[in-house]
Structure formats: C-alpha cells, structure tokens
C-alpha cells in the first residue's frame, strides 16, 4: 500500500478530517460516525470540491457535548452546540 508522506509536523494536526479520520478521532466506526452525523451528535462535513471534510474543532466541540456516564446531562444536538 502506498502511504502518503507526512507533510505536517506531528505538532500540527490537520484541521480537516476525512470521514475515516473523523470516526477514528472520536473512537467509533465509520458507520457509527455516519449515524452520529445523521442524528445531530456530530457536525455535518464541509464540502470541498467532491470531498467531504470534517472540521476538527467542530468535532471536538460536538464530542465534548455528548453526555458521559455521569447521567443527568442534557442531550444536546450539534445545532444546539453550534448556536452557543
């Protein structure tokens, strides 16, 4: 398999993530990530030409808004978080 050479230094992670990278970034499968986008727990992608790219900063904010095991938190959707 041909691997793309690393262009950015390790200290500068990419801002835009592919679907596969975004799913791995939050620790879920691609199909689970798709479901999270569909139900509003994750942001929609930006379209750049034919590519779909997820903004890492928005993915971070959406992930932070997902309730944890400590229950009692409100279930926010991405649109709620983005409006804040």
N, C-alpha and C positions, 0 to 999 in steps of 0.2 A: 504494500500500500504506500503510495506517495504521500508524504506528510508535508503540509505547508510549512515553510520555515517561520519561526517566530520572528515577528517584526518588532513588536512592542517589548520593552523590557518587562521582567516579571513584576516590577514595582508599579507598572502602569497597566492595569487590566483593561480590556476593551470595554467601551461604553455600550456598544451594540452587541446583542447576543442572538445567535441563531435559535431556532426553536429547540433544537437538541441541547445547545449550551444553556439556554434559559431553564429548561427542565432539570438538567443536571445541577445547575446553580442552586435551585431550591430543593433539590434532593428527591425529585419524583420522576416517574416515567414520562415519556413524551405524551402518551395518551391521557394520563392524569393531568398533565400541564394543559393540554387542549381543553379538558373538561373545566379546569380552573379558569381559563380564559373565557370559555363559553358562559360560565355561571357568575362571572364578575369578580372572582377572587384574585385573578391576575389581570394586568392591563392588556389591552389589545396591542398588536405589533404596529410599528411604523412601516409603511411600505416604501421601499427604496428601489425603484425600478420594479423588477419582478420579485425581489426579495422581501421577506418579512423579517424585521429586526426588532427585538425587544430592547427597550431602554433599561439598562441595568439598574439605574437609580429608581425608576418606577417599579421595577420588580422588587427591589429592596423594600420600598415603602409598602407595597402590597403584601409582601411576606410578613412584615412587622405587624400588619393589621389582622393577620389570621389569628384567631383565638388559640391560646395554648391549652394545656391540660388543666390549668387552674380555673376553668369554667367561670361562668358568671360574666364573661365579657360579651359585648355586643358583637353580632356577626355583621361586620362592615363589608360592603362590596367595593370593588375598585373605584367605582364612580363616587362613592361616599368619601373615600380616602383622597382621591384626586381633587375633589371640590374643597377640601380642607386647606 
